[in-house]
Amino acid sequence: MIAIVLLSAGFFTTEVHAQENIKAMIKKCESMDEVIEADIVRYNDPRIKKLSRSTILIKMLATPALEQQLEEAFRKDSAKATQAVEQKKDGKVSHMLYRFDSSTYSYTISNDTISIQARESNPLIRFR
């Protein structure tokens, strides 16, 4: 029983920290002046402390510095991603998508605009 509790705690800790650089960058982007539009929906169920979900869509004016910061944040968390997709156009990254156990993060650069998407949820462990 103790082993199950310790493994469960380790699972939640790994999941939370797996995308810490990406989450910090998205949080920073939410308050930047370059934001054209943002849709941020967060859901927390008070009956189940571990259940929370959010969907974040941010559209921003692209700058070389912002593009570099996003790419760096994604690359720092790349080793922990369960799936990584990268697209390049004219030698520059135009799209990155990283999937973790229960969350997905992506950004796309097109026509001087950056579109950032995040779908986050905390995993629930079900015992049978």
N, C-alpha and C positions, 0 to 999 in steps of 0.2 A: 504494500500500500504506500509506503514512504517513497519507494522508487517511482511509482506512478506519479505522485505529487511532484517530486523533483524533476522528472522528465517533462511534465506539463508546464511547470514554471519555466524551465529552460526553453521550451517551445515558444511560449509567449514572449519571453525576453528576446529570443533570436528574431522573431517576427517583427517586434516593435523596433529593434535597432537595425534591421536589414536595410531599410531605406531612409535612414536618418538624414543623409546629405540631401537627397531629393526632397524630402518633406520640408527641410529647413529652407531650401531654395524656393519652393512653392509658397511657403508662408511669407517669405520676403517679397515675392512677386505680387502677392495679394494687395500689398500696400504701396506699390510703386506708382509713380506718376505716369508711367508709360502704358498703364492699363487702359484699354479701349472699352472692354466690357468684362464682367466677371459674374459667373453664376456659381454660388457656393451653397451646397445643401448638406447639412450635417444632421444625422439622426442618432439619438442615443435612447435606448430603452431603459428607463430607470428600474424596471423589474429585473433586468439581467445586466449586471454591472459590466460584464465583458462584451456586451453586444453594442457596437457602434458602427455606423456606416457614414460615408460622406462621398459626395460627388463634387468635383471642382472643375470648372471650365473657365479658363482665363485667356483672353485675347489681348495681346500687347504689341506695341510698336517694337520692331526688332532693332537692336543695336549690336555692334560687334561684341561689346563687353558683356551684354546680357546673353548672347548666344554662347560665348565662351564659358560663362558661369554655369549655365544650364548643362552644357556638355560635361564640364568638370564634375558637377554634382552627380550626374548619371554615372560617369565612369568610376567615381569613388565607391559607388554602391554596386557596381557591376558584378563583382564576385559572388554576391549574395542573391542575385536574381535567378529565378528558375527559368526564365526565358528572356532573351535580349534580341531586339531587332534594331538594325541601324541601316538607314538609307542615306546615300550621298548623291549630291547633284553638283556637277562642276567642281568636284574635289572638296566640297564642304558638306558637313552633316546637315541633312534637311529634315530628318525624322529619326527619333529614337523612341523605343518602347521597351519598358522593362516590366516584367511580371514577377511578382513575389508570391508567396503562398496564397495570400488572400487579397492582394492589392495590385493594381496596375497603374503605371505612370507613363505618360508619353508627352512628347512635344513635337510640333511640326513647324518648320519655317517656310513661309511662302509669301511672295509679294510684299516684302518688308514687314510682315506680321508674324508673330510667334503665337501659336495656339498650344496651350498647355492643358492636359487632361489628367485627372487623377480620380481613381475609384478605389476607395479604401474601405476595408471592413476588418473587424477583429475576428479571427477564427474561433469557432466554438468546438470544443472537444466533446464528442459524444461517446459515452461509455456504453458498451453493449452487454 
